[in-house]
């Protein structure tokens, strides 16, 4: 089969590799029909995730057709159309029973690490993928949901909602600021209204993205390049700051921005993947009763979000800006990696035969 193989920082190749095989009774093999590229994949390419070694097939998002099942799999069948979750879940360890799938203690990939696809085991940017703990790590695509919609539930939608909105403890009436209007930031913007946010402020260096965020649910926008960006945000909050500041970029500067605009007693929810140390000004923040959260998505909200997509209450198709054939993976990476000039949000890659 063909797959996108990581060759080291800055190097990838779409090449022939062996087909995956069932290794454990709980495995299934899924033919990838639709996949996409994540900002985390770009972090891997930059060398920000050293656990990813040369030779690894990248990708942790996908929708496809089950082609083979392990001997202990009883709730899935060959031919099922499924969403491959970015997080493994053995379903029976202490953390999985708490819904903390991000730290599943299953031995696949590594004990205590839920994100394994395209990280510690081969991923979904391929013609086929082996899915461990399949009965608790995939979701059947319901009637009325397209593969394109489904792949957005592999990662970005639950990530923005869980690590941004939920970890930020958003509640009815809150003012929420989201720094970064990329796919995950927009997912946080789209889902913040589920918890009753009264005002959602999009902050980004790209004016077009700030405006685009308003179609995803942002009520206000601020260009981060403006000298008075902070004053503009504070003016929208009667000078107190926002209740929830969500960082959705993954660089030190944007994390510090979040800490500058949060009100006393507020929450900073870090969603971005950081490849460099971040300065934390505890000498200033401690007296303001600030709560700071961060984490890896659990995907325990995927079933609920999937219902909202199926009912048409979350219009996720608007995330998609570009379409490619599966074999055009390198071209798709180039387009996604130059999002500032191409306008790319989510690029969709689909099997053609």
N, C-alpha and C positions, 0 to 999 in steps of 0.2 A: 504494500500500500504506500501512498504518499503521506508525508507529514511534515510539519514545520519544526525543524530541529534547531535548538540553540547551540551555537558554536563557540560561545564566549562573548564577552562584552562587545556590543555593536555588530554581532555576526549571527545571522540566521540563514537557513536554507530549506527550501521545499524539496524534499528528496525521498527516494525509496527507502523504506525501513520494513522490518518484519511485521506481519500482522500480529495484533495482540491475541493472547490465548487465555482461556479460563485458567486461573491459578488456584482459586479457592472455591469451595461449594457455594459461597454467597455471591460470587461474581456474575456479571453479565457482560456480554460484548454488545456495544451499541454502534451502529453505523451512523456516523455524523452526517446529518442532512443540513443543519444550519449551525453556524458558529459565529463568533465575533472576537474582537480584540479589546482588551481591557487596559486601562492606564497602568495597572500593575505589571502587565507584560512589558510595557515601556520601561518601567523601573528595573525589571529583570535585565533588559537589554543594556541599560546604563551600568549594570553591575551592582545595583543597590540591594540585590537579594542573593548574597553569596552562596546560600544553600542550593541554588539552582546551578547544577554542573553542566559542563559541555556534554552534548549528546542527549539532553532531555528534550522530549517533545513538549512544546509549550501549549498553553491554553487551559482555561478552567470553566468555560461556558459552552454549552451546547444543547441542541435538541436533535434527537435522532430516533432510529428504529432499532429495537432489540433484535439481534440476529442469533444470539446463543445465550443460554442460561445455565448457571451452575446447578449441581444436583440438589441443593437445598432450597433453591428459589421456587416459591409456590404462588406468589401473588403477582408475578410478572410472566409474560409469555412472549415467545417469538412473534414479532409483528407489532408489539406495543410501541406507540409513539410517546417518548418520554423526554422530560427536561432533566439534564444532568446537573445536579447541584454542584456549586463550586466547593462545597464542604462535605467531607465524608461524615457518616454517622453510623457507628456500629449498632446503635439502638439500645444497647443494654448496659453500657458502663455507667459509672456514677455521674459523669458529666452529661452524657446523652440523656439520662433520665431527668436531669435538671433543665434540659433544653439548651445546654451549653455545648452544642455540637462543635464549636470552634476548637474545643480541647478534648475531642473524642479520644478515649484511651485505647482504641483499637490499634493494633500493631501495624496496620497498613501505612506505609510511608514513614511515620514516626509516631510513637506513643505520645499523646497529648497535643498533637497538632492536627487540626481538622482540615486545613487547606493542604491538599496533597497533589491535586491535578496540576500539571505544568510546573510543579514545585519539587515534590519529592517522588512522584511517580509520573509516568507519561500522561500527557494531557489531551485536550479535545480539539486542537488545531490539526486534525488528522482525518483520514477517511474512516477510521475505526478507533474506538477507545475501550479499554477494559475498565469497568466500573466496579469497585469493591463495595461490599455491604449494600448491594444494589437495592434491596427492598426498602431500605431506609435512606437511600442517597439519591433516588430519582423520584420524579413526580410524573404521573401520567398526564398528558396534555388533554384537557377537557374539550368537549365539543364547543366550537365557536372561538377557540383560541388558536391563532396561527403559530407556526414555528418561529416566525420573526418575533412575535409577542412573547412566546415562551422563553426564548433565549435571553430576553432581558430580565427574566426572573431567576436565571442561574446565579446572578451576582449583583448587578448594580442596584436594582430596585430594593431587595432586602438589605443591602449594605447601607444605602442612603437612609432608609427608614429605621433600621435597627441601631446602627452605630451613630447616626446623626440625630434623628428625631426621638427615638426611644431613650438612648443613653443620655441625651440632653434633657431628658425628663420634661419634654414639652407638654404643656397643659393648656386647656382652653383660655384664650385671651392673651397668650404669650406673644411677644415680639421676637421673631427668629431671624437671625442674619446667617446667610450661607456664603462663605468665602470660597469662591471658585465655582464657575458655572459650566464645568465639564459634565460628563454623564452622571457621575455619582452625586455631584452637587445638585444637579437638576433633579435627580431622584429624591434627594432630601427635600428640595423645594416642592416637588409634586406631592409628596406624602405628608408634609408638615401639616397640611390642612386636615388630615385625618384625625389629628389630635387637637384641632380647634385653634391653631395659631391665628391671631387676629391680623398680624402684619408679618410679611415675609420679605426680607431685604436681600436682594442678590448683589454681591460684591465681586467684581472681576476687573482685570486690566483691559479686557476687550469690550468695547462699547456695544458691539453687535451681540455679544453673548449676554450682556446685561439686559439688553432689550429682548432677546430671545427668551430669557428666563421668565419674562412676564407671561409668555404663552404656556409656561409650565406651572404657573401659580404664584410667581413673585408679585407682590403688590407694589414694590419700589425697587429701584436700582441705583447703585453707586459705582462710579468708575474708580478703581483703586489707584489709578495713576494721578488722580487729582490731588493737589497739595492739601486740600481741605476735606479729603475723603472721610476722615474720622469725625470732623465737625458735622458733616452732612448726616452721618449715621446718628450721632448724638442728638441732632436736631429733630430727628424722627422719633426719638424716645424721650422727649421732654428733658433731655440732658442726663438721664440716669444710665443709659446704656441698654443693650438688648437683654432679654431674659435668657436666650439661648444663642450662643455663637458656635456655628458649625464650621470647622476647618475641613475643606474638601480638596486640598491641593497636594500637600505633603512636602512643603518646604518650610524652613525656619521662619521666614518672613511672614507667611500667612498665619502660622500658628501664633506668632506674637501679635499680629493684627487682631486675632480673636480675643486674646487676653486684654487688649486695650479697649474693646468696645462692650465687654460684658458688664452688666450692672452688679452692684453688691448683692450677694445671694444668688447670683446667676450661675449658669452652666456653660462650660466650654466643652464641646464634643469634637474630639479629633477623629476624623475619618480618613484623612490622607495617609498614604504610605510614605514614611520618611526614610531617606537614605543618609541623612546627616544628623548630628546631634542638634538639639533645639535648646536655646537658652530659656530657662524658666525663672522669671523675676519674682521669686518667692518673697523677697524683702518688700515688695510692693503688693503682692496679691494676697498674702496670708490674712491681712486685716480686713479684706473685703468678702470673706466667707464664700470664696469661689469654689465650685466643684468642677474638676477636670476629669473627663472620661476618655477612653480610647478602647480600641479592641478590634478583633477579627469577627466578621459577620458569622452568626450562628445559622442563618437561614431557617430559623424556626417559625418565621412569619410567612414563609413562602406560600403555604396552603391558603392563608387568608388573603394575601396579595393576589394570588392566582384567581381566587373567586372574584375579586374586584375587577381584575382585568377581563375575566369572562363576562361579567355583567356590564362592561363598558364604562365603569366608573373611574378607571385609571386609563387614560389615553396614551398608552406607551409607544405607539407607532411613531409618535413625533420625535422620539430619540434617534430614529434611524435616518441617516443623511446620505449614506452611500451603500451600493450593492456591488458585490463581486462574486465571481465563481470561486469555488473552493480552491481551485488550482492557482488562483491569482493572489495567493496569500502574501507574497512579498510586496506586490503592488499595493495591497490593502494596508500593510504595515507602513509603507511610505506615506500613504494618504492620511492615515490616522496619526502618525508621528508628526505630521506637519499641520496639525489641526488649526493652528492660528491662521494659516494661509488658505487651507482647503475648506474650512468650516465644518470639519468632520466632528460628529458626536459619536454615534455608534455606527460602525461599518459592519454590514451583514455579508457573510460568505455562505454560499449555498451550493450543495451538490447539484449537478446538472443532469446526472443520469444514474 
